[in-house]
Amino acid sequence: MNWGSPAEFFAMGGYALYVWGSFGVCAVLMIMEPILVGKRQSSILRILRRERQAEILENP
Amino acid sequence: MSNRLISWFKYASPQSFYPLAGRMIPWFWALAAVFGAVGLWISFFVAPTDFQQGEGYRIIFIHVPAAWLSMFLYLIMATWAGLGLALNTRLSGMMAQAIAPTGALMAFLSLWTGALWGKPMWGAWWVWDARLTSALILFFLYIGFIALQAAIDDARRADKAGAILVLVGVVNVPIIYFSVKWWNTLHQGSTINLAKAPSMATTMLWGMLLMALAFWMYSIAVALTRVRAIILEREAHTEWVKALDEVKT
């Protein structure tokens, strides 16, 4: 184990800004990307469902 | 024609690839989570402090995987683009389009983490050295491909124009890879080399490889999710899409 205390862990031996700046941005982007892709999928599905409903209403 | 060849071509059609991708996605997410959890644990709690760079070196655990993936995804994207040009298959262009944003993300992350690593170790966020410059060009190639595809309304023509751009840009990948050898760069040489034993502690190496696998699985999961959306968008008015359970409910 490298760390004596949580504070030591977050300090990263004086490199906190650089290490957490890297891991933080990486985490944020890799959480955002799947959410955006999921939204794209659900939005096209919503359009397809609406079009299907419209077709059913037009040709009962 | 053998059965194997037939089943291979079967999955080259968007209609049969769509459900297949849907079944594979959860597995890739599970693998990404497992590799990521173990990789992060090794990165922070097992790998020792570096004797030269202290704790600052821990950026390597995302910098190298992101850089590898940015190059690797580009090659995969170029392969799909080339297949699309040669065989005129519909799925190829969709795959290339699905991979590009994830590749751009990886290229951005490699530049971002590189800047945050360069500042404390070299004293500069950025230098115009061969490795950094060629990696920046890779990022621009991804952005250029995405912009070009977005600018052309007809999807099939967009695929063709994009494929040519991607294939011309492939020349940049070996330039990035060998830049630290060909030119006298500030960027350090490769840590992992096929020709000789890795010049780093075993636990560091394992952490890096596991993180690379996690990034790899993540990229596949996201690209497959995106290709499913693209398939629906492009095939919206076909009978098979209208007959899908998720559309009917």
Contacts between the chains, C-beta under 8 A, distances in Angstrom:
chain1	res1	chain2	res2	distance
A	1	B	45	6.3
A	2	B	44	7.7
A	2	B	45	6.7
A	2	B	48	6.9
A	2	B	49	5.9
A	2	B	55	7.9
A	3	B	45	7.7
A	9	B	44	7.4
A	12	B	55	4.4
A	12	B	56	7.4
A	12	B	58	7.1
A	13	B	49	6.9
A	13	B	54	4.4
A	13	B	55	3.6
A	13	B	56	7.2
A	14	B	54	7.0
A	14	B	55	7.6
A	14	B	56	8.0
A	15	B	54	6.4
A	15	B	55	5.1
A	15	B	56	3.8
A	15	B	58	7.8
A	15	B	120	6.0
A	17	B	116	7.8
A	18	B	56	5.9
A	18	B	59	6.5
A	18	B	116	4.5
A	18	B	117	6.5
A	18	B	119	6.5
A	18	B	120	5.3
A	19	B	55	6.5
A	19	B	56	6.6
A	19	B	58	5.4
A	19	B	59	6.0
A	19	B	116	7.9
A	21	B	116	4.9
A	22	B	59	4.7
A	22	B	62	5.9
A	22	B	63	7.1
A	22	B	112	7.1
A	22	B	113	4.2
A	22	B	116	4.8
A	22	B	117	7.2
A	23	B	59	8.0
A	23	B	62	6.3
A	25	B	109	7.4
A	25	B	112	5.8
A	25	B	113	7.9
A	26	B	62	5.0
A	26	B	66	7.3
A	26	B	109	5.6
A	26	B	112	7.9
A	26	B	113	6.9
A	29	B	105	5.9
A	29	B	108	7.6
A	29	B	109	6.8
A	30	B	105	7.7
A	30	B	218	6.4
A	33	B	101	7.4
A	33	B	102	7.0
A	33	B	105	6.0
A	33	B	222	5.8
A	34	B	221	7.5
A	34	B	222	5.7
A	34	B	225	6.9
A	37	B	222	5.9
A	37	B	225	4.9
A	37	B	226	4.9
A	37	B	229	6.7
A	38	B	225	6.9
A	40	B	226	7.1
A	40	B	229	4.5
A	41	B	225	6.4
A	41	B	228	6.2
A	41	B	229	4.3
A	41	B	232	7.4
A	44	B	229	5.6
A	44	B	232	4.6
A	44	B	233	5.2
A	44	B	236	7.3
A	45	B	232	6.8
A	45	B	246	5.8
A	45	B	247	6.7
A	47	B	236	7.4
A	48	B	232	6.5
A	48	B	236	6.1
A	48	B	241	6.6
A	48	B	242	7.5
A	48	B	244	8.0
A	48	B	247	4.6
A	49	B	247	5.9
A	49	B	249	7.7
A	51	B	236	7.6
A	52	B	242	6.3
A	52	B	247	5.9
A	52	B	248	7.0
